[in-house]
Amino acid sequence: MADITFYELPGCPFCAKVRTKLEELELEYDSVEVPRSHGERTEVEELSGQTGVPVIVDEAHDVDGMHESDDIVAYLEETYN
């Protein structure tokens, strides 16, 4: 199991932005595909306080439920670049 868990929805351009950065940095991560319905995204809501994606958890750095693609990309660049 990887330290990073990435919650995403296929076809989401914001998720694609984060996935591209994860792959560019050659980071191992586990991907969790969330339901299309916001009402069914209880796991994401418990982690981040909202139902939007992308969301990441990085156990190695005590990051629990970071959302907003720009914030995630900046975090990954700062932490892993």
FENLIN-V308167 format. One record per residue. PHI is phi in whole degrees, 0 to 359 (NA if undefined). Layout:
PHI, PHI
This chain:
NA, 282, 290, 261, 243, 244, 266, 213, 230, 304, 88, 280, 294, 289, 293, 299, 299, 290, 302, 301, 293, 301, 288, 300, 275, 56, 269, 280, 205, 260, 255, 239, 277, 271, 295, 296, 285, 302, 294, 261, 267, 295, 297, 296, 296, 296, 284, 245, 83, 210, 253, 282, 235, 278, 220, 234, 236, 233, 297, 294, 235, 53, 261, 234, 86, 287, 235, 77, 303, 297, 294, 295, 299, 298, 299, 297, 297, 292, 274, 243, 268
